[in-house]
Amino acid sequence: MTKQQHPLMNCYVDLEVSGKAIPLRGKLVDMGQDILVIHNGQQFVYVPIIHLQQLRAVTSQETIEIVVPETPFEHPNDPISYRKILMNAKGMFSELYITGNQSIHGYLTSVMNDFFVFYSPVYHSVIVSLTHLKYLIPYNPNATPYTLTPEQFPLKPSPLTLARTFDQQLRKLVGEFVILDLGENSNKIGVLKGLDQNMVELATAGGNSVYLHLDHVKTVHLP
């Protein structure tokens, strides 16, 4: 049985995505149960549907005709899924948007049960919760972060011993100095003291304990 195609497929759309002030605009080119794909005229943008707040057709005449190339890693007739896209994106220079007003650039190196590891020239190995990725943009196969050469930015295996789940991974980092959510808030930088009943305890610069719910921890990396 063929799945019913979304009525806005191959139309120009605006996507309202959690945490992003400006809508993403492009041609809707594919949709699976948990991810959709638009092409913005230059790149494919993969958006987990859990963060899609609104999808609407572009009614203005501002759109220019977008010629959509072949998708970078999925076959046209294969149903797409979030996990499959992540697995296929491993080792490909990509841009991620997770939180705040900045994207991070680098390479996806490992995909575990509910998180993945992303290696960036700026942040090094970043542990990203699967539920908090807002979108992923794979770059041209010949592109490199900041035009760095492979010698300047070798793709290194993660120095971390990886656990299967995000909470197990955090437990492995107890006692370490960590940065949560890319350091967007000074209270999210400190020594990871413990994890108890989904509450993460962090000792901040002043030595005070701050508690965060695990579900709201988007990323973790070591400085």
Backbone as ProteinMPNN parsed JSONL, in Angstrom:
{"seq_chain_A": "MTKQQHPLMNCYVDLEVSGKAIPLRGKLVDMGQDILVIHNGQQFVYVPIIHLQQLRAVTSQETIEIVVPETPFEHPNDPISYRKILMNAKGMFSELYITGNQSIHGYLTSVMNDFFVFYSPVYHSVIVSLTHLKYLIPYNPNATPYTLTPEQFPLKPSPLTLARTFDQQLRKLVGEFVILDLGENSNKIGVLKGLDQNMVELATAGGNSVYLHLDHVKTVHLP", "coords_chain_A": {"N_chain_A": [[0.847, -1.188, 0.0], [0.671, 2.144, -0.931], [1.917, 5.057, 0.64], [0.063, 7.932, 1.608], [0.645, 10.989, 0.031], [1.881, 14.059, 1.35], [-0.207, 16.967, 1.232], [1.179, 19.348, 0.681], [3.471, 18.633, -0.618], [6.27, 19.174, -2.7], [5.716, 21.836, -2.841], [6.329, 25.35, -2.15], [7.213, 26.192, 1.093], [6.806, 27.527, 4.428], [8.412, 26.835, 7.444], [7.758, 26.759, 10.82], [9.884, 26.389, 13.433], [10.715, 24.96, 16.555], [12.227, 27.164, 18.858], [13.434, 28.713, 16.931], [13.508, 31.864, 15.629], [12.977, 32.91, 13.087], [11.135, 31.71, 10.314], [11.901, 28.65, 8.502], [12.428, 28.423, 5.051], [11.528, 26.86, 2.008], [11.409, 24.341, -0.616], [9.224, 21.707, -0.117], [10.368, 18.513, -0.099], [10.433, 15.885, 0.784], [8.997, 13.589, 3.146], [8.871, 11.797, 6.139], [7.731, 9.575, 8.77], [8.795, 10.764, 11.042], [10.438, 12.832, 10.282], [11.11, 15.604, 8.09], [11.937, 17.018, 4.866], [13.271, 19.894, 3.371], [14.242, 21.872, 0.514], [16.284, 24.605, 0.242], [17.093, 26.065, -1.906], [19.782, 26.099, -1.935], [20.68, 24.157, -0.141], [19.816, 20.967, 1.347], [17.551, 20.661, 4.012], [17.014, 19.024, 6.97], [14.441, 18.281, 9.094], [13.442, 17.267, 12.209], [10.217, 16.102, 12.917], [9.069, 16.399, 15.407], [9.768, 18.908, 16.304], [8.448, 20.618, 14.69], [6.442, 23.32, 14.531], [4.655, 24.674, 12.937], [3.524, 24.352, 9.61], [3.273, 25.751, 6.516], [1.962, 26.809, 3.341], [3.769, 28.913, 1.105], [2.567, 31.95, 0.184], [3.245, 34.276, -1.07], [4.661, 36.062, -3.887], [7.335, 35.967, -3.891], [8.969, 33.81, -4.212], [11.553, 32.013, -5.871], [12.094, 29.826, -8.602], [13.127, 26.71, -7.539], [15.637, 24.494, -8.333], [15.843, 21.251, -7.635], [18.433, 19.214, -6.584], [19.668, 15.77, -6.627], [18.923, 14.012, -3.624], [21.223, 13.928, -0.859], [21.807, 11.455, 0.412], [19.69, 9.572, 0.456], [17.691, 7.092, -1.146], [15.351, 7.752, -3.769], [12.913, 6.287, -3.596], [12.869, 5.125, -1.136], [11.478, 5.02, 2.129], [11.982, 7.693, 4.417], [13.634, 8.163, 7.573], [14.252, 9.578, 10.782], [16.366, 8.383, 12.294], [17.625, 6.891, 10.277], [18.514, 8.908, 8.566], [20.402, 10.174, 10.228], [22.258, 8.093, 10.528], [23.142, 7.853, 7.904], [24.316, 10.312, 7.576], [26.694, 10.242, 8.911], [30.072, 11.17, 9.181], [29.866, 13.086, 7.222], [30.327, 16.451, 6.402], [28.478, 18.74, 8.211], [25.836, 20.958, 9.274], [24.392, 21.79, 12.353], [21.456, 22.755, 14.096], [20.605, 23.55, 17.329], [20.16, 24.993, 19.736], [19.643, 28.306, 21.095], [21.14, 31.085, 19.386], [22.836, 30.174, 17.484], [24.408, 28.015, 15.067], [26.079, 24.82, 14.905], [29.009, 23.464, 13.417], [30.434, 20.668, 11.787], [31.237, 17.192, 12.085], [29.201, 14.326, 12.18], [29.732, 11.652, 14.267], [29.025, 9.32, 15.762], [26.113, 7.331, 16.398], [23.877, 6.683, 18.884], [21.492, 5.068, 21.134], [19.645, 7.139, 22.044], [20.965, 9.468, 21.591], [23.492, 11.373, 19.821], [26.913, 11.749, 18.681], [28.779, 14.58, 17.901], [31.383, 15.985, 16.13], [33.19, 18.899, 16.372], [35.15, 21.683, 15.19], [35.173, 23.789, 16.947], [33.897, 23.069, 19.415], [34.752, 20.506, 19.883], [34.147, 17.122, 20.842], [30.735, 16.752, 20.943], [27.954, 15.787, 22.763], [24.781, 15.056, 21.783], [21.407, 15.224, 22.504], [18.913, 13.217, 21.035], [16.31, 14.17, 21.014], [16.486, 16.891, 20.872], [17.616, 18.006, 18.594], [17.095, 20.436, 16.189], [17.326, 21.006, 13.441], [19.156, 19.591, 10.632], [21.739, 20.159, 8.326], [23.261, 18.81, 5.648], [26.392, 19.365, 4.076], [27.912, 20.142, 0.868], [29.756, 17.422, -0.516], [32.463, 18.074, -0.901], [32.966, 20.154, 0.762], [34.467, 21.683, 3.675], [34.717, 22.276, 7.243], [34.985, 25.691, 7.915], [36.77, 25.991, 5.849], [38.983, 24.501, 6.56], [41.859, 22.422, 6.218], [42.199, 18.813, 5.871], [44.416, 18.157, 7.42], [44.57, 20.271, 9.208], [42.17, 19.993, 10.515], [41.622, 17.155, 11.514], [39.445, 14.334, 11.358], [38.584, 13.116, 14.268], [38.293, 10.19, 16.323], [35.849, 9.937, 18.939], [36.974, 10.897, 22.157], [35.602, 9.946, 24.258], [34.264, 7.245, 26.169], [31.607, 5.571, 24.957], [28.234, 5.329, 26.053], [25.082, 3.551, 25.904], [22.776, 5.044, 26.232], [21.559, 8.433, 26.757], [21.287, 9.285, 29.456], [22.894, 7.374, 30.753], [25.302, 8.054, 29.622], [25.76, 10.597, 30.714], [26.07, 9.837, 33.383], [28.541, 8.598, 33.225], [30.134, 10.787, 33.079], [30.207, 11.993, 35.514], [31.791, 13.97, 37.943], [33.385, 15.232, 36.139], [34.392, 18.316, 34.531], [32.025, 20.054, 32.839], [30.207, 21.347, 29.983], [27.016, 22.397, 29.413], [24.416, 22.529, 26.961], [25.841, 24.06, 25.1], [26.929, 26.089, 26.585], [25.252, 28.294, 26.808], [24.27, 29.567, 28.98], [25.6, 30.737, 32.001], [25.107, 29.255, 34.264], [25.047, 26.718, 33.36], [27.479, 25.615, 33.2], [30.004, 23.779, 34.658], [31.065, 21.512, 37.317], [29.999, 18.245, 36.957], [28.05, 16.83, 39.287], [26.276, 14.795, 39.898], [23.568, 12.501, 39.053], [20.3, 12.047, 39.62], [17.242, 10.472, 39.738], [16.417, 11.642, 37.276], [17.265, 14.241, 37.697], [19.818, 16.494, 37.179], [22.77, 17.362, 38.78], [24.794, 20.156, 39.079], [27.821, 21.739, 39.862], [28.42, 25.066, 40.029], [30.467, 27.97, 39.012], [30.707, 29.493, 41.381], [30.55, 27.549, 43.274], [28.056, 26.753, 44.046], [25.24, 24.526, 43.972], [23.371, 23.647, 41.115], [20.357, 22.468, 39.806], [19.108, 20.561, 37.149], [16.545, 19.398, 34.978], [16.846, 16.309, 33.363], [15.559, 15.96, 30.866], [15.655, 18.451, 29.747], [18.224, 18.941, 29.111], [20.179, 19.61, 26.467], [22.635, 19.406, 25.053], [25.944, 18.121, 25.769], [29.283, 18.833, 26.443], [32.846, 18.49, 26.853], [35.209, 20.901, 27.922]], "CA_chain_A": [[0.0, 0.0, 0.0], [1.493, 3.361, -0.979], [1.517, 6.043, 1.642], [-0.523, 9.145, 1.051], [1.602, 12.091, -0.006], [1.414, 15.28, 2.008], [-0.758, 17.892, 0.227], [2.1, 20.44, 0.331], [4.692, 18.095, -1.213], [6.774, 19.906, -3.873], [5.309, 23.239, -2.781], [7.158, 26.212, -1.314], [6.604, 26.222, 2.423], [7.494, 28.094, 5.58], [8.364, 25.964, 8.62], [8.052, 27.332, 12.142], [10.595, 25.343, 14.163], [10.94, 25.316, 17.968], [13.445, 27.871, 19.217], [13.969, 29.486, 15.814], [12.627, 33.034, 15.496], [12.618, 33.12, 11.678], [10.757, 30.436, 9.686], [12.72, 28.081, 7.435], [11.65, 28.45, 3.807], [12.071, 26.055, 0.916], [10.465, 23.439, -1.28], [9.059, 20.447, 0.615], [10.741, 17.473, -1.058], [10.226, 14.535, 1.311], [8.483, 13.543, 4.515], [8.673, 10.483, 6.727], [6.897, 9.633, 9.973], [9.372, 11.586, 12.106], [11.351, 13.847, 9.735], [10.759, 16.114, 6.763], [13.076, 17.599, 4.157], [13.033, 20.959, 2.406], [15.435, 22.38, -0.164], [16.155, 26.066, 0.335], [17.731, 26.673, -3.066], [21.222, 25.796, -1.846], [20.954, 22.977, 0.676], [18.714, 20.21, 1.944], [17.412, 20.892, 5.448], [16.284, 17.901, 7.565], [13.8, 18.803, 10.305], [12.635, 16.295, 12.957], [8.839, 16.614, 12.973], [8.722, 16.733, 16.794], [10.003, 20.339, 16.529], [7.691, 21.408, 13.721], [5.294, 23.97, 15.167], [3.688, 25.044, 11.91], [3.94, 24.164, 8.22], [2.259, 26.435, 5.692], [2.376, 27.146, 1.982], [4.18, 30.301, 0.872], [1.575, 32.511, -0.74], [3.777, 35.465, -1.754], [5.27, 35.831, -5.193], [8.784, 36.186, -3.753], [9.735, 32.585, -4.402], [12.156, 31.753, -7.176], [12.011, 28.394, -8.872], [14.27, 25.963, -7.006], [15.963, 23.233, -8.994], [16.264, 20.378, -6.529], [19.316, 18.122, -7.017], [19.413, 14.496, -5.94], [19.183, 14.089, -2.184], [22.606, 13.491, -0.658], [22.052, 10.085, 0.818], [18.609, 8.593, 0.482], [17.151, 6.732, -2.455], [14.059, 8.427, -3.928], [11.729, 5.489, -3.252], [12.969, 4.583, 0.227], [10.922, 5.899, 3.162], [13.041, 8.258, 5.25], [13.382, 8.236, 9.01], [15.232, 10.397, 11.51], [17.555, 7.582, 12.611], [18.3, 6.525, 9.033], [19.21, 10.111, 8.097], [21.594, 10.354, 11.066], [23.24, 7.055, 10.2], [23.701, 8.164, 6.589], [25.069, 11.577, 7.643], [27.962, 10.054, 9.621], [31.262, 11.468, 8.404], [29.617, 14.125, 6.228], [30.355, 17.78, 7.004], [27.084, 19.15, 8.384], [25.495, 22.037, 10.209], [23.288, 21.445, 13.253], [20.903, 23.814, 14.942], [20.076, 22.902, 18.531], [19.679, 25.923, 20.756], [20.183, 29.662, 21.06], [21.133, 31.79, 18.107], [23.968, 29.744, 16.665], [24.515, 26.641, 14.59], [27.429, 24.267, 15.041], [29.458, 22.832, 12.182], [31.401, 19.6, 12.009], [30.939, 15.866, 11.565], [28.513, 13.382, 13.046], [30.652, 10.513, 14.347], [28.419, 8.111, 16.344], [24.68, 7.413, 16.706], [23.536, 5.711, 19.913], [20.039, 4.872, 21.252], [18.86, 8.379, 22.119], [21.836, 10.63, 21.409], [24.576, 11.16, 18.864], [28.125, 12.521, 18.964], [29.098, 15.471, 16.793], [32.733, 16.512, 16.34], [33.249, 20.259, 15.853], [36.432, 22.333, 15.456], [35.017, 24.758, 18.041], [33.489, 22.444, 20.683], [35.265, 19.129, 19.916], [33.069, 16.119, 20.825], [29.502, 17.217, 21.581], [26.918, 14.77, 22.906], [23.527, 15.748, 21.448], [20.191, 14.424, 22.715], [18.118, 13.092, 19.8], [15.046, 14.906, 21.079], [16.703, 18.341, 20.842], [18.092, 18.512, 17.304], [16.015, 21.149, 15.483], [17.496, 20.636, 12.031], [20.479, 19.192, 10.168], [21.998, 20.51, 6.928], [24.522, 18.247, 5.15], [27.028, 20.23, 3.083], [28.501, 19.539, -0.314], [30.796, 16.459, -0.095], [33.81, 18.641, -0.953], [33.094, 21.261, 1.717], [35.051, 21.378, 4.977], [34.413, 23.357, 8.186], [35.85, 26.876, 7.922], [37.782, 25.693, 4.807], [40.161, 23.86, 7.151], [42.331, 21.234, 5.512], [42.134, 17.612, 6.735], [45.537, 18.192, 8.376], [44.223, 21.235, 10.258], [41.005, 19.5, 11.256], [41.421, 15.72, 11.27], [38.239, 13.762, 11.968], [39.101, 12.264, 15.345], [37.293, 9.425, 17.068], [35.522, 10.563, 20.215], [37.785, 10.399, 23.28], [34.684, 9.442, 25.283], [33.733, 5.89, 26.087], [30.185, 5.858, 24.749], [27.194, 4.482, 26.622], [23.988, 3.357, 24.951], [21.721, 6.053, 26.387], [21.988, 9.771, 27.157], [21.464, 9.379, 30.913], [24.073, 6.572, 31.102], [26.473, 8.818, 29.207], [25.984, 11.628, 31.727], [26.598, 9.192, 34.59], [29.964, 8.36, 32.975], [30.85, 12.064, 33.155], [30.15, 12.529, 36.88], [33.121, 14.361, 38.409], [34.061, 15.988, 35.08], [33.978, 19.693, 34.248], [31.248, 19.927, 31.605], [29.433, 22.483, 29.482], [25.705, 21.957, 28.924], [23.701, 23.41, 26.022], [26.844, 24.91, 24.44], [27.327, 27.189, 27.461], [24.41, 29.476, 26.555], [23.952, 30.167, 30.267], [26.737, 30.434, 32.881], [24.688, 28.237, 35.237], [25.105, 25.393, 32.737], [28.898, 25.282, 33.099], [30.509, 23.422, 35.984], [31.403, 20.111, 37.561], [28.817, 17.378, 37.04], [28.142, 16.187, 40.598], [25.507, 13.562, 39.978], [22.307, 12.388, 38.313], [19.409, 11.272, 40.487], [15.829, 10.583, 39.357], [16.328, 12.586, 36.146], [17.755, 15.571, 38.031], [21.259, 16.623, 37.002], [23.348, 18.335, 39.704], [25.981, 20.796, 38.536], [28.431, 22.742, 40.752], [28.798, 26.188, 39.173], [31.732, 28.651, 39.325], [30.718, 29.924, 42.777], [30.473, 26.39, 44.158], [26.663, 26.427, 44.354], [24.642, 23.468, 43.163], [22.223, 23.944, 40.269], [19.724, 21.216, 39.398], [18.398, 20.667, 35.876], [15.886, 18.15, 34.588], [17.563, 15.672, 32.258], [14.845, 16.151, 29.6], [15.941, 19.767, 29.2], [19.644, 19.03, 28.757], [20.207, 19.401, 25.012], [23.965, 18.933, 24.653], [26.999, 18.077, 26.786], [30.642, 18.627, 25.944], [33.94, 18.799, 27.765], [35.981, 22.0, 27.34]], "C_chain_A": [[0.887, 1.244, 0.0], [0.982, 4.368, 0.032], [0.973, 7.279, 0.944], [0.49, 10.277, 1.135], [1.015, 13.318, 0.672], [0.919, 16.279, 0.964], [0.184, 19.038, -0.165], [3.409, 19.94, -0.294], [5.01, 18.827, -2.516], [6.268, 21.344, -3.96], [6.338, 24.019, -1.96], [6.459, 26.397, 0.024], [7.457, 27.053, 3.38], [7.312, 27.127, 6.739], [8.66, 26.795, 9.853], [8.641, 26.198, 12.975], [10.872, 25.837, 15.577], [12.268, 26.041, 18.138], [14.023, 28.745, 18.124], [13.01, 30.636, 15.54], [12.121, 33.202, 14.063], [12.242, 31.777, 11.059], [11.815, 29.966, 8.681], [11.864, 28.041, 6.178], [12.324, 27.575, 2.758], [10.989, 25.214, 0.285], [10.418, 22.137, -0.481], [9.305, 19.294, -0.349], [10.56, 16.052, -0.534], [9.709, 14.636, 2.733], [8.333, 12.095, 4.942], [7.809, 10.631, 7.968], [7.446, 10.607, 11.0], [10.348, 12.638, 11.604], [10.826, 14.336, 8.399], [11.975, 16.818, 6.178], [12.587, 18.733, 3.272], [14.352, 21.259, 1.702], [15.283, 23.883, -0.27], [16.789, 26.81, -0.842], [19.221, 26.418, -3.099], [21.487, 24.467, -1.161], [19.657, 22.266, 1.036], [18.728, 20.468, 3.449], [16.502, 19.796, 6.005], [15.752, 18.347, 8.923], [13.028, 17.684, 11.009], [11.244, 16.873, 13.219], [8.428, 16.988, 14.396], [8.895, 18.232, 17.063], [9.262, 21.232, 15.535], [6.469, 22.009, 14.414], [4.226, 24.335, 14.147], [4.313, 24.842, 10.533], [2.877, 24.816, 7.358], [2.838, 26.75, 4.319], [2.769, 28.618, 1.924], [3.245, 30.876, -0.183], [2.107, 33.705, -1.518], [4.4, 35.075, -3.084], [6.798, 35.931, -5.126], [9.601, 34.95, -4.127], [10.333, 32.532, -5.801], [12.149, 30.242, -7.377], [13.287, 27.706, -8.399], [14.433, 24.68, -7.811], [16.557, 22.323, -7.931], [17.169, 19.27, -7.07], [18.924, 16.817, -6.33], [19.736, 14.656, -4.458], [20.529, 13.429, -1.88], [22.771, 12.033, -0.283], [20.852, 9.177, 0.919], [18.115, 8.315, -0.928], [15.728, 7.271, -2.568], [12.86, 7.61, -3.451], [11.764, 4.914, -1.842], [12.311, 5.534, 1.223], [12.044, 6.41, 4.061], [12.635, 8.183, 6.723], [14.515, 9.029, 9.635], [16.513, 9.596, 11.743], [18.339, 7.228, 11.347], [19.097, 7.713, 8.479], [20.491, 10.327, 8.906], [22.674, 9.333, 10.722], [23.924, 7.374, 8.868], [24.57, 9.42, 6.608], [26.412, 11.419, 8.338], [29.136, 10.349, 8.692], [31.08, 12.545, 7.351], [29.607, 15.489, 6.924], [28.932, 18.332, 7.023], [26.989, 20.334, 9.334], [24.318, 21.559, 11.045], [22.767, 22.719, 13.893], [20.217, 23.134, 16.112], [19.432, 23.917, 19.462], [20.268, 27.308, 20.532], [20.15, 30.268, 19.674], [22.277, 31.356, 17.208], [23.825, 28.29, 16.233], [25.906, 26.132, 14.928], [27.739, 23.448, 13.794], [30.497, 21.772, 12.498], [30.909, 18.302, 11.406], [30.223, 15.024, 12.614], [29.348, 12.105, 13.073], [30.013, 9.224, 14.869], [26.934, 8.363, 16.603], [24.35, 6.3, 17.691], [22.002, 5.646, 20.043], [19.245, 6.176, 21.215], [19.744, 9.626, 22.092], [22.826, 10.323, 20.295], [25.757, 12.042, 19.255], [28.502, 13.291, 17.706], [30.456, 16.09, 17.082], [32.891, 17.843, 15.618], [34.624, 20.864, 16.118], [36.355, 23.28, 16.654], [34.809, 24.052, 19.38], [34.077, 21.047, 20.894], [34.079, 18.147, 20.001], [31.864, 16.603, 21.629], [28.5, 16.071, 21.592], [25.565, 15.48, 22.748], [22.35, 14.801, 21.676], [19.364, 14.402, 21.427], [16.86, 13.951, 19.828], [15.233, 16.406, 20.921], [17.308, 18.876, 19.552], [16.926, 19.169, 16.565], [16.098, 20.952, 13.973], [18.954, 20.313, 11.743], [20.599, 19.56, 8.7], [23.308, 19.841, 6.514], [25.082, 19.153, 4.053], [27.507, 19.422, 1.889], [29.637, 18.601, 0.113], [32.205, 17.039, -0.086], [34.035, 19.756, 0.072], [33.731, 20.774, 3.017], [34.755, 22.532, 5.927], [35.444, 24.473, 8.102], [36.992, 26.769, 6.903], [39.082, 25.124, 5.395], [40.579, 22.655, 6.311], [42.186, 20.021, 6.439], [43.264, 17.57, 7.758], [45.217, 19.14, 9.538], [43.077, 20.727, 11.134], [40.782, 18.024, 10.949], [40.162, 15.236, 11.983], [38.683, 12.74, 13.001], [37.98, 11.418, 15.939], [37.049, 10.083, 18.423], [36.412, 9.998, 21.321], [36.915, 9.767, 24.365], [34.402, 7.964, 25.069], [32.219, 6.033, 26.036], [29.292, 4.825, 25.418], [26.063, 4.357, 25.598], [22.956, 4.476, 25.026], [22.303, 7.347, 26.944], [22.212, 9.842, 28.671], [22.654, 8.546, 31.371], [25.354, 7.33, 30.739], [26.794, 9.908, 30.223], [26.56, 11.025, 33.006], [28.102, 8.909, 34.442], [30.79, 9.632, 33.171], [30.787, 12.703, 34.543], [31.579, 12.779, 37.375], [33.892, 15.185, 37.393], [33.539, 17.426, 35.029], [33.297, 19.681, 32.888], [30.58, 21.258, 31.241], [28.145, 21.922, 28.895], [25.141, 23.007, 27.974], [24.622, 24.474, 25.424], [27.209, 26.138, 25.264], [26.511, 28.449, 27.287], [24.082, 30.231, 27.847], [25.083, 29.773, 31.236], [26.395, 29.391, 33.942], [24.7, 26.823, 34.648], [26.55, 24.973, 32.493], [29.396, 24.946, 34.5], [30.852, 21.955, 36.088], [30.104, 19.319, 37.728], [28.917, 16.551, 38.316], [27.364, 14.875, 40.669], [24.237, 13.645, 39.156], [21.4, 11.487, 39.134], [17.964, 11.548, 40.101], [15.605, 11.695, 38.319], [16.71, 14.018, 36.501], [19.281, 15.567, 37.969], [21.76, 17.688, 37.978], [24.678, 18.833, 39.148], [26.511, 21.784, 39.574], [28.974, 23.858, 39.878], [30.06, 26.88, 39.687], [31.829, 29.045, 40.8], [30.635, 28.784, 43.762], [29.063, 26.006, 44.544], [26.168, 25.307, 43.453], [23.431, 23.998, 42.401], [21.68, 22.598, 39.815], [18.93, 21.449, 38.119], [17.725, 19.339, 35.585], [16.57, 17.61, 33.335], [16.895, 15.931, 30.908], [15.149, 17.491, 28.955], [17.422, 19.989, 28.92], [19.756, 18.644, 27.273], [21.542, 18.807, 24.55], [24.895, 18.94, 25.86], [28.325, 18.008, 26.052], [31.654, 19.016, 26.998], [34.768, 19.927, 27.148], [37.35, 21.524, 26.835]], "O_chain_A": [[1.765, 1.375, 0.853], [-0.222, 4.509, 0.248], [1.378, 7.616, -0.169], [1.112, 10.496, 2.175], [-0.184, 13.583, 0.584], [1.548, 16.433, -0.082], [0.012, 19.638, -1.226], [4.345, 20.716, -0.48], [4.122, 19.068, -3.334], [6.372, 21.99, -5.003], [7.108, 23.447, -1.189], [5.271, 26.717, 0.083], [8.654, 27.252, 3.17], [6.205, 26.654, 6.996], [9.693, 27.46, 9.926], [7.991, 25.177, 13.198], [11.222, 27.001, 15.775], [13.3, 25.599, 17.633], [15.004, 29.452, 18.357], [11.834, 30.412, 15.253], [10.973, 33.59, 13.849], [12.957, 30.795, 11.257], [12.528, 30.775, 8.089], [10.694, 27.664, 6.238], [13.55, 27.559, 2.644], [9.808, 25.349, 0.602], [11.456, 21.537, -0.204], [8.551, 19.109, -1.305], [10.535, 15.106, -1.322], [9.942, 15.622, 3.432], [7.76, 11.272, 4.229], [7.219, 11.687, 8.195], [6.681, 11.216, 11.748], [11.024, 13.279, 12.409], [10.179, 13.591, 7.663], [12.915, 17.166, 6.892], [11.624, 18.579, 2.52], [15.43, 20.95, 2.21], [14.291, 24.384, -0.799], [16.995, 28.023, -0.787], [19.854, 26.506, -4.151], [22.398, 23.733, -1.543], [18.573, 22.849, 1.034], [19.787, 20.49, 4.076], [15.36, 19.652, 5.57], [16.522, 18.744, 9.798], [12.045, 17.191, 10.456], [11.116, 18.003, 13.69], [7.531, 17.811, 14.578], [8.24, 18.775, 17.953], [9.429, 22.452, 15.539], [5.568, 21.283, 14.834], [3.034, 24.31, 14.453], [5.492, 25.13, 10.327], [1.701, 24.469, 7.458], [4.046, 26.932, 4.161], [2.181, 29.459, 2.604], [3.143, 30.356, -1.295], [1.506, 34.114, -2.511], [4.631, 33.897, -3.358], [7.473, 35.974, -6.155], [10.81, 35.052, -4.336], [9.711, 32.946, -6.78], [12.193, 29.479, -6.411], [14.389, 28.073, -8.807], [13.5, 23.889, -7.951], [17.634, 22.589, -7.397], [16.744, 18.475, -7.909], [17.971, 16.77, -5.552], [20.689, 15.339, -4.085], [20.929, 12.483, -2.56], [23.784, 11.424, -0.629], [20.989, 8.07, 1.439], [18.121, 9.194, -1.79], [14.978, 7.258, -1.592], [11.889, 8.179, -2.953], [10.801, 4.287, -1.4], [12.559, 6.739, 1.17], [12.948, 5.658, 4.426], [11.452, 8.146, 7.061], [15.605, 9.13, 9.072], [17.609, 10.063, 11.433], [19.57, 7.261, 11.346], [20.213, 7.545, 7.986], [21.542, 10.628, 8.339], [23.856, 9.668, 10.635], [25.132, 7.19, 8.722], [25.452, 9.582, 5.765], [27.202, 12.363, 8.36], [29.196, 9.851, 7.568], [32.033, 12.892, 6.653], [28.935, 15.652, 7.942], [28.262, 18.388, 5.992], [27.917, 20.655, 10.077], [23.361, 20.993, 10.516], [23.527, 23.639, 14.195], [19.367, 22.262, 15.933], [18.305, 23.73, 19.92], [21.282, 27.454, 19.851], [19.244, 30.0, 18.885], [22.651, 32.072, 16.279], [23.221, 27.464, 16.917], [26.81, 26.92, 15.206], [26.859, 22.828, 13.199], [31.34, 21.959, 13.375], [30.255, 18.292, 10.363], [30.599, 15.016, 13.787], [29.643, 11.535, 12.022], [30.418, 8.137, 14.459], [26.541, 9.466, 16.981], [24.517, 5.12, 17.384], [21.291, 6.119, 19.156], [18.29, 6.306, 20.451], [19.325, 10.704, 22.514], [22.981, 9.175, 19.878], [25.618, 12.964, 20.058], [28.541, 12.742, 16.604], [30.665, 16.657, 18.155], [32.744, 17.914, 14.398], [35.217, 20.593, 17.163], [37.369, 23.541, 17.302], [35.462, 24.389, 20.367], [33.918, 20.466, 21.968], [33.093, 18.332, 19.287], [31.957, 16.833, 22.834], [28.231, 15.46, 20.558], [25.253, 16.401, 23.503], [22.304, 13.709, 21.11], [19.143, 15.441, 20.806], [16.395, 14.408, 18.784], [14.245, 17.137, 20.843], [17.499, 20.085, 19.422], [15.893, 18.538, 16.34], [15.082, 20.755, 13.305], [19.859, 20.694, 12.486], [19.685, 19.311, 7.914], [24.372, 20.254, 6.977], [24.337, 19.647, 3.206], [27.506, 18.191, 1.902], [30.406, 18.943, 1.011], [33.062, 16.556, 0.654], [35.154, 20.244, 0.232], [33.567, 19.62, 3.413], [34.559, 23.66, 5.474], [36.645, 24.223, 8.208], [38.046, 27.381, 7.075], [40.149, 25.253, 4.794], [39.731, 21.953, 5.76], [42.065, 20.181, 7.654], [43.097, 17.013, 8.843], [45.544, 18.86, 10.691], [43.026, 20.998, 12.334], [39.861, 17.675, 10.211], [39.856, 15.684, 13.088], [39.104, 11.636, 12.657], [36.844, 11.879, 16.047], [37.946, 10.713, 18.984], [36.591, 8.785, 21.423], [37.429, 9.128, 25.283], [34.312, 7.491, 23.935], [31.614, 6.558, 26.97], [29.548, 3.623, 25.364], [26.099, 4.995, 24.546], [22.334, 4.823, 24.022], [23.389, 7.359, 27.524], [23.214, 10.397, 29.121], [23.366, 8.957, 32.288], [26.355, 7.258, 31.451], [27.958, 10.123, 30.559], [27.431, 11.62, 33.641], [28.845, 8.974, 35.421], [31.997, 9.566, 33.402], [31.259, 13.824, 34.732], [32.455, 11.924, 37.245], [34.924, 15.772, 37.718], [32.409, 17.711, 35.426], [33.923, 19.334, 31.886], [30.419, 22.151, 32.073], [28.173, 21.08, 27.997], [25.353, 24.207, 28.152], [24.235, 25.631, 25.265], [27.734, 27.115, 24.729], [26.988, 29.547, 27.573], [23.667, 31.39, 27.81], [25.478, 28.608, 31.283], [27.284, 28.718, 34.462], [24.404, 25.851, 35.343], [26.818, 24.088, 31.681], [29.229, 25.739, 35.427], [30.923, 21.242, 35.087], [29.236, 19.673, 38.526], [29.77, 15.67, 38.42], [27.739, 13.959, 41.401], [23.875, 14.7, 38.635], [21.692, 10.305, 39.322], [17.508, 12.692, 40.127], [14.735, 12.553, 38.469], [16.503, 14.924, 35.694], [19.945, 14.754, 38.612], [21.231, 18.799, 38.0], [25.561, 18.05, 38.797], [25.744, 22.583, 40.113], [29.882, 23.637, 39.076], [30.656, 26.442, 40.671], [32.898, 28.945, 41.403], [30.646, 29.015, 44.972], [28.866, 25.044, 45.286], [26.62, 25.16, 42.317], [22.585, 24.699, 42.955], [22.444, 21.693, 39.479], [18.172, 22.414, 38.016], [18.264, 18.278, 35.903], [16.836, 18.344, 32.383], [17.587, 16.105, 29.905], [14.932, 17.666, 27.756], [17.831, 21.086, 28.539], [19.469, 17.512, 26.884], [21.584, 17.851, 23.776], [24.673, 19.658, 26.835], [28.479, 17.207, 25.131], [31.355, 19.776, 27.919], [35.006, 19.904, 25.94], [38.128, 22.324, 26.315]]}, "name": "protein", "num_of_chains": 1, "seq": "MTKQQHPLMNCYVDLEVSGKAIPLRGKLVDMGQDILVIHNGQQFVYVPIIHLQQLRAVTSQETIEIVVPETPFEHPNDPISYRKILMNAKGMFSELYITGNQSIHGYLTSVMNDFFVFYSPVYHSVIVSLTHLKYLIPYNPNATPYTLTPEQFPLKPSPLTLARTFDQQLRKLVGEFVILDLGENSNKIGVLKGLDQNMVELATAGGNSVYLHLDHVKTVHLP"}
